Amino acid sequence: MSSRSKDKVTAAIRKFFKSPDKKEKNQQKENGASGGGGAGSGGDAQGSGSGAEGQHHSMLHPHPVTLAVAGAIVPSGSSSSSNNSSSKGSTDSPLRRLRCAVAPSNNSLVNVPVPKPLDTTIRSRRLMKELKEIERIQHSRSDPYFTVELVNDNLYEWHARLYRVDPDSPLAEDLTELNIPFILLHLVFPDNFPFAPPFMRVVEPRIEKGFVMEGGAICMELLTPRGWASAYTVEAVLMQFAASLVKGQGRVSRKPKASKEFSRRTAEEAFRSLVKTHEKYGWVTPAMNDG
């Protein structure tokens, strides 16, 4: 066999037994050459080689590609693309978006409503209105049934002077005989007035029966939380008290009992006990001996 024939046989054998890995490598080089122009420096031989290596690396290691979709890792490419993706992944991650959604805004405290002071409550407006009306009535009559004045210029604490009761009652006779011109009452208005009743007690003279209790406390349903209505006025309260004095056969005490203290503290204690009793058993008019 000639040398030329031997070369042909050798070339044919090499071609037949050519390695499939080399075929695959040549295929990858060809694919890299076709796609490397966009990612490289313009499609030259060196850029084609880098594209082929990147393609081969991505085929062998698919995990970076998956993470690149999540925004954490990007495949090896141009440096500017890698930096932009990393910056976006660090500033716009799902965890950061969750924190931004949960974290309160600093502007949420700007519009917090400020509670109104007591001077602008319903209590003060209602009492100012009633005080002006009572003063108008006082000035329009020469002999009013009652008068009121503030205690130490406090709008929420009044003194009321009741000048008249039923002239045919024993109490009216006692007042005339003892030369007592009026019955002095003390009223204290709570914070939630007119939705709660005022506390009222007799200051002087000391009265027995007439639904007047220890310390001058008054046993009257209208003055209890259960019997009170916000529509009641101070004038209505005083008129009802004058009627209850006569109904309960009230008398001026001629010989006060030394054992009973006639003070505001005693009156408040007696009234609290009264309210508890009526809340438990309902409103029952007490016996005359009890006031």
C-alpha positions as CSV (number, residue, x, y, z in Angstrom):
1,M,0.0,0.0,0.0
2,S,1.3,3.4,-1.0
3,S,1.9,6.1,1.5
4,R,-1.0,8.2,0.0
5,S,-3.4,5.3,0.6
6,K,-2.2,4.9,4.1
7,D,-2.9,8.6,4.8
8,K,-6.5,8.3,3.5
9,V,-7.2,5.2,5.6
10,T,-5.8,6.9,8.7
11,A,-7.9,10.0,8.1
12,A,-11.0,7.9,7.6
13,I,-10.4,6.0,10.9
14,R,-9.8,9.2,12.8
15,K,-13.0,10.7,11.4
16,F,-15.0,7.6,12.3
17,F,-13.7,7.4,15.9
18,K,-13.8,11.1,16.6
19,S,-14.8,11.8,20.3
20,P,-18.4,12.9,20.9
21,D,-17.1,15.2,23.6
22,K,-15.1,17.1,21.0
23,K,-18.2,17.3,18.9
24,E,-20.1,18.8,21.7
25,K,-17.3,21.1,22.5
26,N,-17.2,22.3,18.9
27,Q,-21.0,22.8,19.0
28,Q,-20.7,24.9,22.2
29,K,-17.9,27.0,20.6
30,E,-20.1,27.6,17.5
31,N,-23.1,28.6,19.7
32,G,-20.9,30.8,21.8
33,A,-19.5,32.5,18.8
34,S,-23.1,33.3,17.5
35,G,-24.3,34.7,20.9
36,G,-21.1,36.1,22.3
37,G,-21.2,39.2,20.1
38,G,-24.1,40.8,22.2
39,A,-22.6,40.1,25.6
40,G,-18.9,40.6,24.7
41,S,-17.0,43.4,23.1
42,G,-18.5,43.1,19.6
43,G,-18.4,39.5,18.4
44,D,-14.7,38.9,18.0
45,A,-12.9,35.6,18.6
46,Q,-12.1,36.3,22.2
47,G,-15.7,37.4,23.0
48,S,-17.0,34.3,21.3
49,G,-14.8,32.2,23.6
50,S,-16.1,33.9,26.7
51,G,-19.7,33.5,25.6
52,A,-19.1,29.8,25.0
53,E,-17.6,29.3,28.5
54,G,-20.5,31.2,30.1
55,Q,-23.0,29.1,28.2
56,H,-21.2,25.9,29.1
57,H,-21.0,27.0,32.8
58,S,-24.8,27.8,32.9
59,M,-25.7,24.4,31.4
60,L,-23.6,22.6,33.9
61,H,-24.7,24.7,37.0
62,P,-28.4,25.8,36.7
63,H,-28.7,27.0,40.3
64,P,-27.2,30.5,39.7
65,V,-29.7,31.0,36.9
66,T,-32.6,30.1,39.3
67,L,-31.3,32.5,41.9
68,A,-30.9,35.2,39.4
69,V,-34.7,35.0,38.7
70,A,-35.3,35.6,42.5
71,G,-33.1,38.7,42.4
72,A,-30.2,37.4,44.5
73,I,-27.5,36.1,42.0
74,V,-27.0,37.0,38.4
75,P,-25.2,34.9,35.8
76,S,-21.7,36.0,34.8
77,G,-22.0,38.7,32.1
78,S,-21.1,42.3,31.8
79,S,-19.9,44.0,35.0
80,S,-22.5,46.8,34.8
81,S,-25.4,44.3,34.6
82,S,-24.1,42.4,37.6
83,N,-23.8,45.5,39.7
84,N,-27.3,46.7,38.8
85,S,-28.8,43.4,39.6
86,S,-27.0,43.1,42.9
87,S,-28.1,46.7,43.9
88,K,-31.7,45.9,43.0
89,G,-31.6,42.6,45.0
90,S,-30.3,44.4,48.1
91,T,-32.8,47.3,48.0
92,D,-35.9,45.6,46.6
93,S,-35.8,42.2,48.2
94,P,-39.1,40.6,49.5
95,L,-37.9,40.9,53.1
96,R,-37.3,44.6,52.7
97,R,-40.7,45.1,51.1
98,L,-42.3,43.3,54.0
99,R,-40.4,45.4,56.5
100,C,-41.5,48.6,54.8
101,A,-45.1,47.4,54.8
102,V,-45.1,46.5,58.5
103,A,-43.0,49.4,59.9
104,P,-45.1,52.4,61.0
105,S,-44.7,55.7,59.2
106,N,-43.3,58.6,61.2
107,N,-46.1,60.8,59.7
108,S,-48.8,58.7,61.4
109,L,-48.4,60.6,64.7
110,V,-48.9,64.0,63.1
111,N,-52.7,63.9,63.1
112,V,-53.3,62.5,66.6
113,P,-56.3,64.3,68.1
114,V,-55.6,66.3,71.2
115,P,-58.3,65.9,74.0
116,K,-60.3,69.0,74.7
117,P,-59.8,70.8,78.0
118,L,-62.5,70.7,80.6
119,D,-63.4,74.3,79.9
120,T,-64.9,73.4,76.6
121,T,-67.0,70.4,77.7
122,I,-70.7,70.0,77.7
123,R,-70.7,70.5,81.5
124,S,-69.4,74.1,81.4
125,R,-71.6,75.1,78.5
126,R,-74.7,73.7,80.1
127,L,-73.9,75.3,83.5
128,M,-73.2,78.7,81.9
129,K,-76.5,78.6,80.1
130,E,-78.4,77.7,83.3
131,L,-76.6,80.2,85.4
132,K,-77.5,83.0,83.0
133,E,-81.1,81.9,82.9
134,I,-81.4,81.8,86.7
135,E,-79.8,85.3,87.0
136,R,-82.2,86.6,84.5
137,I,-85.2,85.3,86.5
138,Q,-83.7,86.6,89.8
139,H,-83.4,90.1,88.4
140,S,-86.9,90.0,86.9
141,R,-88.6,89.2,90.2
142,S,-88.6,91.1,93.5
143,D,-89.2,88.0,95.6
144,P,-87.7,85.0,93.8
145,Y,-88.2,81.5,95.0
146,F,-84.5,80.8,95.1
147,T,-81.2,82.4,94.2
148,V,-77.8,80.8,93.3
149,E,-74.2,81.9,93.4
150,L,-70.8,80.4,92.7
151,V,-68.6,79.1,95.5
152,N,-65.2,80.8,95.2
153,D,-66.0,81.6,91.6
154,N,-66.1,77.9,90.8
155,L,-68.6,77.2,88.0
156,Y,-68.9,73.6,89.1
157,E,-69.8,74.4,92.7
158,W,-72.9,76.4,93.7
159,H,-74.7,77.7,96.7
160,A,-78.5,77.9,96.4
161,R,-80.8,79.7,98.8
162,L,-84.4,78.4,98.9
163,Y,-86.6,81.2,100.2
164,R,-90.0,79.6,99.9
165,V,-91.8,76.3,100.9
166,D,-95.5,75.6,101.2
167,P,-96.7,78.4,103.5
168,D,-99.2,76.0,105.2
169,S,-96.6,73.4,106.1
170,P,-95.1,73.0,109.6
171,L,-91.6,73.7,108.1
172,A,-92.7,77.1,106.9
173,E,-94.0,77.9,110.4
174,D,-90.6,76.8,111.9
175,L,-88.7,79.0,109.5
176,T,-90.9,82.0,110.4
177,E,-90.8,81.3,114.1
178,L,-87.0,80.9,114.2
179,N,-86.5,83.9,111.8
180,I,-84.6,81.8,109.3
181,P,-84.8,83.6,105.9
182,F,-83.8,80.7,103.7
183,I,-82.6,77.1,103.4
184,L,-79.0,77.0,102.2
185,L,-78.1,74.2,99.8
186,H,-74.7,73.1,98.4
187,L,-74.5,71.7,94.8
188,V,-71.4,70.0,93.2
189,F,-71.6,69.1,89.5
190,P,-69.5,66.1,88.4
191,D,-67.4,66.0,85.3
192,N,-70.0,64.1,83.3
193,F,-72.9,66.5,84.1
194,P,-75.6,66.8,82.7
195,F,-75.5,63.0,82.1
196,A,-75.0,62.4,85.8
197,P,-76.8,64.2,88.7
198,P,-75.3,66.9,90.9
199,F,-74.6,66.1,94.5
200,M,-76.8,68.3,96.7
201,R,-77.0,68.6,100.5
202,V,-78.5,70.9,103.1
203,V,-76.0,73.1,104.8
204,E,-78.3,75.0,107.2
205,P,-80.5,74.9,109.1
206,R,-80.5,71.4,110.3
207,I,-83.7,69.7,109.2
208,E,-85.3,66.6,110.5
209,K,-87.3,64.2,108.4
210,G,-88.4,65.7,105.0
211,F,-86.1,63.0,103.4
212,V,-83.1,64.8,104.7
213,M,-80.5,62.4,106.0
214,E,-77.2,62.5,108.0
215,G,-74.9,65.4,107.1
216,G,-77.7,67.0,105.1
217,A,-77.8,64.4,102.4
218,I,-81.1,64.2,100.5
219,C,-83.0,61.0,99.8
220,M,-84.6,61.9,96.5
221,E,-84.7,59.6,93.5
222,L,-84.1,62.4,91.1
223,L,-80.6,62.9,92.5
224,T,-79.6,59.3,92.0
225,P,-77.9,58.0,88.8
226,R,-80.9,55.7,88.4
227,G,-83.5,58.4,88.6
228,W,-81.6,61.2,86.9
229,A,-82.2,62.5,83.3
230,S,-80.0,65.0,81.4
231,A,-83.0,67.2,80.7
232,Y,-83.5,68.1,84.3
233,T,-82.4,71.6,85.2
234,V,-81.1,73.1,88.5
235,E,-84.4,74.9,88.8
236,A,-86.4,71.7,88.5
237,V,-84.1,70.0,91.1
238,L,-84.7,72.8,93.6
239,M,-88.5,72.9,93.1
240,Q,-88.6,69.1,93.5
241,F,-86.6,69.4,96.7
242,A,-89.0,72.0,98.1
243,A,-91.9,69.7,97.5
244,S,-90.2,66.7,99.1
245,L,-89.5,68.6,102.3
246,V,-93.2,69.3,102.7
247,K,-94.2,65.8,101.7
248,G,-91.8,64.2,104.1
249,Q,-93.0,66.5,107.0
250,G,-89.7,68.1,107.4
251,R,-89.0,70.3,110.5
252,V,-86.2,72.5,111.7
253,S,-84.3,70.6,114.3
254,R,-84.6,72.4,117.7
255,K,-82.2,70.2,119.6
256,P,-79.6,68.8,117.2
257,K,-78.1,65.5,118.2
258,A,-74.5,65.9,119.2
259,S,-73.6,62.4,118.0
260,K,-74.5,63.2,114.3
261,E,-72.0,65.3,112.4
262,F,-73.6,67.7,110.0
263,S,-70.8,68.0,107.3
264,R,-70.2,67.3,103.7
265,R,-68.1,64.2,104.4
266,T,-71.0,62.7,106.4
267,A,-73.5,63.6,103.7
268,E,-71.4,62.0,101.0
269,E,-71.1,58.7,103.0
270,A,-74.9,58.7,103.7
271,F,-75.7,59.3,100.1
272,R,-73.4,56.5,98.8
273,S,-75.1,54.1,101.2
274,L,-78.5,55.3,99.9
275,V,-77.6,54.7,96.3
276,K,-76.3,51.2,97.0
277,T,-79.5,50.4,98.9
278,H,-81.8,51.5,96.0
279,E,-79.6,49.8,93.4
280,K,-80.1,46.5,95.3
281,Y,-83.8,46.8,96.3
282,G,-85.2,49.4,93.9
283,W,-86.7,52.7,94.9
284,V,-88.9,52.5,97.9
285,T,-90.0,55.5,99.8
286,P,-88.4,55.2,103.3
287,A,-90.4,55.5,106.5
288,M,-90.8,58.9,108.0
289,N,-88.6,58.0,110.9
290,D,-85.7,57.5,108.5
291,G,-86.0,61.0,107.0
